[in-house]
Amino acid sequence: MSKLNMYFALSVLVFLSLLGLSYRFESIYFLYAASAMPLVITMLLPERKAYQYIKPSKRFRFRLESLGEEPVLSVSFEPEDLRWTRGRLYLPLKSLRKLNPTAAGREQAAREGNGEPAASLPVLAYDLAPHPSKKGWVGIDLGQLAERTRSLSFTTHEVSRLVIRVSDLDAAAAAKEGVRPQPASAGERLQA
């Protein structure tokens, strides 16, 4: 149980206790205190999960592939497993370091267990952002990905594979640590 959920449960318990004490002692002061508790309870309401966290499992299969010179991470899943209404999809970088690169062909990597081609969606560098408080987690902006699929021949309900360049993941993780990669023209000044 998280700290916020514990405070929420405690505030509800205090509210019920104050109501019980106001009834037992017929005290208006306990009733006034109990009437102020919903304000505290509202501030301590558990946050609705706005993000989705995934780890390598049967539902989400992570594969490190070397397509060309750049290694890419392929995240395969069933289309109904990914909730596109959530703000971000977070991936752990520690579990990605343990993956062994495979030299699978493009056709084999693009196929799921049923043998049909999977709808793949590339994740670009600006779709990635580090988690604000959890170290080692990188998030994918699902809203931007969903917006990008509007111009494609398939919808988000058909996407069953995300492809991410490992160099983009490393750059997003470095941005969290304050080590932001400099552009090639850093230090050059333009005169007007």
Contacts in CASP RR format, 6 or more apart in sequence:
PFRMAT RR
TARGET T0000
AUTHOR 0000-0000-0000
METHOD contacts of the structure
MODEL  1
MSKLNMYFALSVLVFLSLLGLSYRFESIYFLYAASAMPLVITMLLPERKA
YQYIKPSKRFRFRLESLGEEPVLSVSFEPEDLRWTRGRLYLPLKSLRKLN
PTAAGREQAAREGNGEPAASLPVLAYDLAPHPSKKGWVGIDLGQLAERTR
SLSFTTHEVSRLVIRVSDLDAAAAAKEGVRPQPASAGERLQA
1 9 0 8 1.000
2 46 0 8 1.000
4 44 0 8 1.000
4 46 0 8 1.000
4 47 0 8 1.000
5 46 0 8 1.000
7 44 0 8 1.000
8 41 0 8 1.000
8 44 0 8 1.000
8 45 0 8 1.000
8 46 0 8 1.000
11 37 0 8 1.000
11 40 0 8 1.000
11 41 0 8 1.000
11 44 0 8 1.000
12 41 0 8 1.000
14 37 0 8 1.000
15 34 0 8 1.000
15 37 0 8 1.000
15 38 0 8 1.000
15 41 0 8 1.000
18 30 0 8 1.000
18 31 0 8 1.000
18 33 0 8 1.000
18 34 0 8 1.000
18 37 0 8 1.000
19 30 0 8 1.000
19 31 0 8 1.000
19 34 0 8 1.000
20 30 0 8 1.000
21 27 0 8 1.000
21 30 0 8 1.000
22 28 0 8 1.000
22 29 0 8 1.000
22 30 0 8 1.000
22 31 0 8 1.000
22 33 0 8 1.000
22 34 0 8 1.000
49 86 0 8 1.000
50 86 0 8 1.000
50 87 0 8 1.000
50 88 0 8 1.000
51 86 0 8 1.000
51 87 0 8 1.000
51 88 0 8 1.000
51 89 0 8 1.000
51 90 0 8 1.000
52 82 0 8 1.000
52 83 0 8 1.000
52 86 0 8 1.000
52 87 0 8 1.000
52 88 0 8 1.000
52 89 0 8 1.000
52 90 0 8 1.000
52 142 0 8 1.000
53 89 0 8 1.000
53 90 0 8 1.000
53 137 0 8 1.000
54 60 0 8 1.000
54 75 0 8 1.000
54 77 0 8 1.000
54 89 0 8 1.000
54 90 0 8 1.000
54 91 0 8 1.000
55 92 0 8 1.000
55 95 0 8 1.000
56 62 0 8 1.000
56 95 0 8 1.000
56 99 0 8 1.000
59 77 0 8 1.000
59 78 0 8 1.000
59 81 0 8 1.000
60 75 0 8 1.000
60 76 0 8 1.000
60 77 0 8 1.000
60 81 0 8 1.000
61 75 0 8 1.000
61 76 0 8 1.000
61 77 0 8 1.000
62 73 0 8 1.000
62 74 0 8 1.000
62 75 0 8 1.000
62 95 0 8 1.000
62 96 0 8 1.000
62 99 0 8 1.000
63 73 0 8 1.000
63 74 0 8 1.000
63 75 0 8 1.000
63 76 0 8 1.000
63 99 0 8 1.000
63 102 0 8 1.000
63 104 0 8 1.000
63 109 0 8 1.000
64 71 0 8 1.000
64 72 0 8 1.000
64 73 0 8 1.000
64 74 0 8 1.000
64 96 0 8 1.000
64 99 0 8 1.000
64 100 0 8 1.000
64 101 0 8 1.000
64 102 0 8 1.000
64 166 0 8 1.000
65 71 0 8 1.000
65 72 0 8 1.000
65 73 0 8 1.000
65 74 0 8 1.000
65 101 0 8 1.000
65 102 0 8 1.000
65 103 0 8 1.000
65 104 0 8 1.000
65 105 0 8 1.000
65 109 0 8 1.000
66 72 0 8 1.000
66 101 0 8 1.000
66 102 0 8 1.000
66 103 0 8 1.000
67 105 0 8 1.000
67 106 0 8 1.000
67 109 0 8 1.000
70 165 0 8 1.000
70 166 0 8 1.000
70 167 0 8 1.000
71 101 0 8 1.000
71 165 0 8 1.000
71 166 0 8 1.000
72 163 0 8 1.000
72 164 0 8 1.000
72 165 0 8 1.000
72 166 0 8 1.000
73 96 0 8 1.000
73 99 0 8 1.000
73 163 0 8 1.000
73 164 0 8 1.000
73 165 0 8 1.000
73 166 0 8 1.000
73 169 0 8 1.000
74 109 0 8 1.000
74 120 0 8 1.000
74 161 0 8 1.000
74 162 0 8 1.000
74 163 0 8 1.000
75 91 0 8 1.000
75 161 0 8 1.000
75 162 0 8 1.000
75 163 0 8 1.000
75 164 0 8 1.000
76 112 0 8 1.000
76 118 0 8 1.000
76 160 0 8 1.000
76 161 0 8 1.000
77 160 0 8 1.000
77 161 0 8 1.000
78 160 0 8 1.000
79 157 0 8 1.000
79 158 0 8 1.000
79 159 0 8 1.000
79 160 0 8 1.000
80 157 0 8 1.000
82 89 0 8 1.000
82 142 0 8 1.000
82 159 0 8 1.000
84 142 0 8 1.000
84 143 0 8 1.000
84 145 0 8 1.000
84 146 0 8 1.000
84 156 0 8 1.000
85 142 0 8 1.000
86 142 0 8 1.000
87 141 0 8 1.000
87 142 0 8 1.000
87 143 0 8 1.000
88 129 0 8 1.000
88 139 0 8 1.000
88 140 0 8 1.000
88 141 0 8 1.000
88 142 0 8 1.000
89 139 0 8 1.000
89 140 0 8 1.000
89 142 0 8 1.000
90 131 0 8 1.000
90 134 0 8 1.000
90 137 0 8 1.000
90 138 0 8 1.000
90 139 0 8 1.000
90 140 0 8 1.000
91 137 0 8 1.000
91 138 0 8 1.000
91 139 0 8 1.000
91 140 0 8 1.000
91 169 0 8 1.000
92 136 0 8 1.000
92 137 0 8 1.000
93 136 0 8 1.000
93 137 0 8 1.000
93 138 0 8 1.000
93 169 0 8 1.000
93 173 0 8 1.000
94 136 0 8 1.000
96 166 0 8 1.000
96 169 0 8 1.000
110 117 0 8 1.000
110 118 0 8 1.000
110 120 0 8 1.000
110 161 0 8 1.000
111 117 0 8 1.000
111 118 0 8 1.000
112 118 0 8 1.000
112 160 0 8 1.000
112 161 0 8 1.000
118 160 0 8 1.000
118 161 0 8 1.000
119 154 0 8 1.000
119 158 0 8 1.000
119 159 0 8 1.000
119 160 0 8 1.000
119 161 0 8 1.000
120 159 0 8 1.000
120 160 0 8 1.000
120 161 0 8 1.000
120 162 0 8 1.000
120 163 0 8 1.000
121 145 0 8 1.000
121 148 0 8 1.000
121 149 0 8 1.000
121 159 0 8 1.000
121 161 0 8 1.000
121 162 0 8 1.000
121 163 0 8 1.000
122 162 0 8 1.000
122 163 0 8 1.000
122 164 0 8 1.000
123 140 0 8 1.000
123 145 0 8 1.000
123 162 0 8 1.000
123 163 0 8 1.000
123 164 0 8 1.000
123 168 0 8 1.000
124 168 0 8 1.000
125 165 0 8 1.000
125 168 0 8 1.000
125 171 0 8 1.000
125 172 0 8 1.000
126 144 0 8 1.000
127 140 0 8 1.000
127 141 0 8 1.000
127 144 0 8 1.000
127 145 0 8 1.000
128 138 0 8 1.000
128 139 0 8 1.000
128 140 0 8 1.000
128 141 0 8 1.000
128 164 0 8 1.000
128 168 0 8 1.000
128 169 0 8 1.000
128 171 0 8 1.000
128 172 0 8 1.000
129 138 0 8 1.000
129 139 0 8 1.000
129 141 0 8 1.000
129 172 0 8 1.000
129 175 0 8 1.000
130 136 0 8 1.000
130 137 0 8 1.000
130 138 0 8 1.000
130 139 0 8 1.000
130 172 0 8 1.000
130 173 0 8 1.000
130 175 0 8 1.000
130 176 0 8 1.000
131 137 0 8 1.000
131 138 0 8 1.000
131 139 0 8 1.000
131 176 0 8 1.000
135 176 0 8 1.000
136 173 0 8 1.000
136 176 0 8 1.000
138 169 0 8 1.000
138 172 0 8 1.000
138 173 0 8 1.000
139 172 0 8 1.000
140 162 0 8 1.000
140 164 0 8 1.000
145 156 0 8 1.000
145 162 0 8 1.000
146 156 0 8 1.000
149 155 0 8 1.000
149 156 0 8 1.000
149 159 0 8 1.000
171 181 0 8 1.000
174 180 0 8 1.000
174 181 0 8 1.000
END
